[in-house]
Amino acid sequence: MIELPEGYRSRRPSLDDVPAAQRVLDDLESDECGEPRRHDNRLEIDFREPRLDLERDAWLVTAPPGAALPVAALGVVWSPHGSGEMPADVYVHQEHCGRGLGAALLGAIERRAAERVAELPSGVSGTLVVWAQPEEECRVALEERGFTVVRHFFEMEIGLGGALAESRWPDGIAVRALRPGRDERALHAADHEAFAEHYLFEPRSYDEWRHRHIDRPEFDPALWLIAWDGGEIAGYAAATVSEDGGFVDDLAVRRPWRGRGLGSALLHAEFRELAARGAAVARLFVDAQNETGAVAVYERAGMVVSRRFATYGKTLPAAG
């Protein structure tokens, strides 16, 4: 049970709620950026995620009668990783900030996370890792509950007008777009190897990976650029394009091919592909403490930090 101000109600969300709930995320993103923007999180994908139990791990707060939008806030806590992390998201529409909705959702998320600690291996402590938007709405509630900043993330961007740099490919590398029905399983394996050391990485089955990356409305195989060294995938870049610009969803280089300029070459090639589709800007999100030095790669490519974010964490007692 969530205690809410008068007129607000909480319930479990369903797939029917996706359009209204997505509006909350998109409005938050647009308000923060000062221009119409689509949020990177797509709820039509999240709500179909096998690891998310909508009946137990998600909360939707409806607005009082007469409000402009039917949904005021949304909270989600994801399945615990084997290493103990439990990611969670809190979104409060800007028209409903300052009324305690974020704090109420945090309480529900923390209680559910405490229950899920029992799913972790014996002796493993759980860490609840929360992304809150807008951050100011939840910061005080997070700090009062003992959360501290655990990681910083950047949004980086580059304008795509004018002349764009050509890619300089390492010797022996051939690049081609993803071939549907032929490359996906090899790409899944390469993706997992390349990202295995990254913060909050969690292995996914092929079907789970495909659900989040391939079987989505905006998927365009021509924007998945795969670098091959003979019969092996050395790295890849994946992007999407919409009315508010291009977005580089993933850039990965496997360890044996790092340090040879492949990441930069893939990035420049992706910029050119996005510009050819009419995108005026390309953006991406990056962990500011990325273990592979990604921030420096993006800066050398001409990208600049346009926004900064923080995630908050709290250690939960180990079960057993």
KAGIGI-V660637 format. One line per field, one symbol per residue. ss: DSSP state (@ for helix, = for strand, . for the rest). psi: psi as a letter, one per 40 degrees, with the letter a starting at -180 (. if undefined). burial: + if it has 16 or more other ideal C-beta (glycine too) atoms within 10 Angstrom, else -. A space follows every 50 residues. Layout:
BEGIN
ss=???
psi=???
burial=???
END
This chain:
BEGIN
ss=........===...@@@@@@@@@@@@@@@@@@@.........@@@@.... ...@@@@=====........=======.......========.@@@.... @@@@@@@@@@@@@@@@@@@......========.@@@@@@@@@@...=== =========.............=====......@@@@@@@@@@@@..... .....@@@@@@@@.......@@@======..===========..====== ===.@@@....@@@@@@@@@@@@@@@....=======......@@@@@@@ ...=============....
psi=hhhiihdiiiihiiddedddddddddddddddeeihihidhhddddeehd ehhdedeihhhiiiheididhdihihhiihideehhiihhhhideeieee dddddddddddddddedeeiihehiihhhhhhhidddeddddddeeiihe iiiihiihieiahiiihhhihehhhiihhhededddddddddddedeihe hhiiidddddddddgidehhdeehhhhhgbeihdiiihiiiadeaihhdi hhhideeieeedddddddddddddddeeheihiiiihdfheefddddddd eeiihdiiiiiiihhiiii.
burial=-+-+---+-+--+---++-+++++++++++-+----+++-+++--++-+- -+-+--+++++++-------++++++++-++--++++++++++--++-++ ++++++++++-++--++--+---+-++++++++++-+++-++--+-+--+ +-++++++++---+--+-+---+-+--+----++--++-+++-++----+ -+-+----+++-++------+-+++++++---+++++++++--++++++- ++++--+--++++++++++++-+++---+-++++-++--+-+-++-++-- +++-----++++++-+--+-
END
